[in-house]
Structures are given as structure tokens and as C-alpha cells.
Amino acid sequence: MVSLRGTEIRATEIWKIIARQKYIPYNGDLVQTARGLGICLGD
């Protein structure tokens, strides 16, 4: 996987990304913004 760290583009192993899951509130600002932009979240 490719990731952006600051202004640097790096190759990152996908298992490292998966191991650091972040949970956000179901009706939080990020979810509402995504829905407002028309992004489908699978629900």
C-alpha cells in the first residue's frame, strides 16, 4: 500500500495498516460529512 506521511510518499505493508484500526462514532462528523458527499459506507 502507498501512504502519504506529511509531504512524503511511502510504501507501507498492508498488515501494519490493518493492525491499527481506528473507530469513529456512527453518527459523528466524519460519517455525516462522508454521507453528505455521497460516499456509501455499506449500511
DSSP file (Angstrom, degrees, kcal/mol; ACC not computed):
  #  RESIDUE AA STRUCTURE BP1 BP2  ACC     N-H-->O    O-->H-N    N-H-->O    O-->H-N    TCO  KAPPA ALPHA  PHI   PSI    X-CA   Y-CA   Z-CA
    1    1 A M              0   0    0      0, 0.0    11,-3.6     0, 0.0     2,-0.4   0.000 360.0 360.0 360.0 150.2    0.0    0.0    0.0
    2    2 A V  E     -A   11   0A   0      9,-0.2     2,-0.3     7,-0.0     9,-0.2  -0.893 360.0-176.8-106.7 136.8    1.1    3.6   -0.6
    3    3 A S  E     -A   10   0A   0      7,-3.0     7,-2.9    -2,-0.4     2,-0.6  -0.927  24.0-130.4-132.9 158.3    0.6    6.2    2.1
    4    4 A L  E     -A    9   0A   0     -2,-0.3     2,-0.6     5,-0.2     5,-0.2  -0.942  20.1-176.6-109.8 119.3    1.2    9.9    2.5
    5    5 A R  E >   -A    8   0A   0      3,-3.2     3,-2.3    -2,-0.6     2,-0.7  -0.920  67.6 -53.3-116.4 102.5    3.1   11.0    5.6
    6    6 A G  T 3  S-     0   0    0     -2,-0.6    -2,-0.0     1,-0.3     0, 0.0  -0.569 122.0 -24.2  66.6-112.9    3.3   14.8    5.7
    7    7 A T  T 3  S+     0   0    0     -2,-0.7     2,-0.4    -3,-0.1    -1,-0.3   0.282 121.1  96.7-110.4   8.2    4.8   15.6    2.3
    8    8 A E  E <   -A    5   0A   0     -3,-2.3    -3,-3.2     2,-0.0     2,-0.5  -0.841  62.6-146.0-106.6 133.0    6.5   12.2    1.8
    9    9 A I  E     +A    4   0A   0     -2,-0.4     2,-0.3    -5,-0.2    -5,-0.2  -0.850  27.4 179.4 -96.6 128.8    5.0    9.2   -0.1
   10   10 A R  E     -A    3   0A   0     -7,-2.9    -7,-3.0    -2,-0.5     2,-0.5  -0.920  32.0-121.7-130.3 152.2    5.9    5.9    1.4
   11   11 A A  E     -A    2   0A   0     -2,-0.3     2,-0.4    -9,-0.2    -9,-0.2  -0.815  36.1-173.6 -87.2 132.3    5.3    2.2    0.7
   12   12 A T        -     0   0    0    -11,-3.6     2,-0.2    -2,-0.5     5,-0.0  -0.989  28.9-113.4-131.4 137.4    3.6    0.6    3.7
   13   13 A E    >>  -     0   0    0     -2,-0.4     3,-1.2     1,-0.1     4,-0.9  -0.522  25.9-133.2 -69.6 133.4    2.9   -3.1    4.4
   14   14 A I  H 3> S+     0   0    0      1,-0.3     4,-2.3    -2,-0.2     3,-0.4   0.811 101.6  62.7 -61.4 -32.7   -0.9   -3.5    4.4
   15   15 A W  H 3> S+     0   0    0      1,-0.2     4,-1.8     2,-0.2    -1,-0.3   0.814  98.9  56.6 -65.0 -27.9   -0.9   -5.6    7.6
   16   16 A K  H <4 S+     0   0    0     -3,-1.2     4,-0.5     2,-0.2    -1,-0.2   0.861 109.2  45.9 -69.1 -34.7    0.5   -2.7    9.5
   17   17 A I  H >< S+     0   0    0     -4,-0.9     3,-1.0    -3,-0.4    -2,-0.2   0.921 112.5  49.3 -72.2 -44.5   -2.4   -0.5    8.5
   18   18 A I  H 3< S+     0   0    0     -4,-2.3     3,-0.5     1,-0.2    -2,-0.2   0.849 103.9  60.5 -63.9 -34.9   -5.0   -3.2    9.3
   19   19 A A  T 3< S+     0   0    0     -4,-1.8     2,-0.5     1,-0.3    -1,-0.2   0.708 100.2  58.3 -67.3 -19.7   -3.5   -3.8   12.7
   20   20 A R  S <  S+     0   0    0     -3,-1.0    -1,-0.3    -4,-0.5     2,-0.1  -0.479  74.6 173.2-109.8  60.5   -4.1   -0.1   13.7
   21   21 A Q        -     0   0    0     -3,-0.5     2,-0.4    -2,-0.5    -3,-0.1  -0.430  16.1-156.2 -69.7 140.6   -7.9    0.2   13.3
   22   22 A K        -     0   0    0     -2,-0.1     2,-0.4     2,-0.0    -2,-0.0  -0.972   5.0-148.8-117.8 133.2   -9.5    3.4   14.4
   23   23 A Y        -     0   0    0     -2,-0.4     3,-0.0     0, 0.0    -2,-0.0  -0.821  11.7-168.4-103.2 139.9  -13.1    3.5   15.3
   24   24 A I        -     0   0    0     -2,-0.4    -2,-0.0     4,-0.0     2,-0.0  -0.905  36.1 -87.0-123.4 153.9  -15.3    6.6   14.8
   25   25 A P    >   -     0   0    0      0, 0.0     3,-1.8     0, 0.0     6,-0.3  -0.329  34.8-126.5 -60.9 138.9  -18.7    7.4   16.1
   26   26 A Y  T 3  S+     0   0    0      1,-0.3    -2,-0.0     5,-0.1     0, 0.0   0.845 110.0  29.0 -55.9 -39.4  -21.5    6.1   13.8
   27   27 A N  T 3  S+     0   0    0      4,-0.1    -1,-0.3     5,-0.0     0, 0.0  -0.007  96.5 131.1-111.3  28.0  -23.2    9.5   13.6
   28   28 A G  S <> S-     0   0    0     -3,-1.8     4,-2.3     1,-0.1     5,-0.2  -0.112  75.1 -93.7 -74.4 176.3  -20.1   11.6   14.1
   29   29 A D  H  > S+     0   0    0      1,-0.2     4,-2.5     2,-0.2     5,-0.2   0.872 122.7  53.8 -60.0 -41.3  -18.9   14.5   12.0
   30   30 A L  H  > S+     0   0    0      1,-0.2     4,-2.3     2,-0.2    -1,-0.2   0.907 110.9  45.7 -63.3 -41.3  -16.7   12.4    9.7
   31   31 A V  H  > S+     0   0    0     -6,-0.3     4,-2.6     2,-0.2     5,-0.2   0.920 113.3  49.2 -67.8 -43.7  -19.6   10.0    8.9
   32   32 A Q  H  X S+     0   0    0     -4,-2.3     4,-2.2     1,-0.2    -2,-0.2   0.892 111.6  49.6 -64.2 -39.1  -22.0   12.8    8.3
   33   33 A T  H  X S+     0   0    0     -4,-2.5     4,-1.5     2,-0.2    -1,-0.2   0.928 110.8  49.8 -64.4 -45.0  -19.6   14.6    6.0
   34   34 A A  H  <>S+     0   0    0     -4,-2.3     5,-2.6     1,-0.2     4,-0.4   0.926 112.3  47.1 -59.8 -45.7  -18.9   11.4    4.0
   35   35 A R  H ><5S+     0   0    0     -4,-2.6     3,-1.3     1,-0.2    -1,-0.2   0.889 108.4  55.7 -63.6 -38.4  -22.6   10.8    3.6
   36   36 A G  H 3<5S+     0   0    0     -4,-2.2    -1,-0.2     1,-0.3    -2,-0.2   0.798 106.4  51.2 -63.4 -28.6  -23.2   14.4    2.6
   37   37 A L  T 3<5S-     0   0    0     -4,-1.5    -1,-0.3    -3,-0.3    -2,-0.2   0.493 123.1-107.0 -85.4  -4.2  -20.6   13.9   -0.2
   38   38 A G  T < 5 +     0   0    0     -3,-1.3     2,-0.4    -4,-0.4    -3,-0.2   0.666  65.3 154.1  88.5  17.8  -22.4   10.9   -1.4
   39   39 A I      < -     0   0    0     -5,-2.6     2,-0.5    -6,-0.2    -1,-0.3  -0.690  39.5-135.8 -82.6 128.2  -19.9    8.3   -0.1
   40   40 A C        -     0   0    0     -2,-0.4    -5,-0.0     1,-0.1    -1,-0.0  -0.719  17.8-172.6 -85.3 127.3  -21.5    4.9    0.6
   41   41 A L        -     0   0    0     -2,-0.5    -1,-0.1   -10,-0.0    -2,-0.0   0.268  49.4-104.5-104.5   9.7  -20.4    3.3    3.9
   42   42 A G              0   0    0      1,-0.0    -2,-0.1     0, 0.0     0, 0.0   0.680 360.0 360.0  81.2  18.6  -22.1    0.0    3.3
   43   43 A D              0   0    0      0, 0.0    -1,-0.0     0, 0.0    -3,-0.0   0.436 360.0 360.0-116.6 360.0  -25.0    0.4    5.6
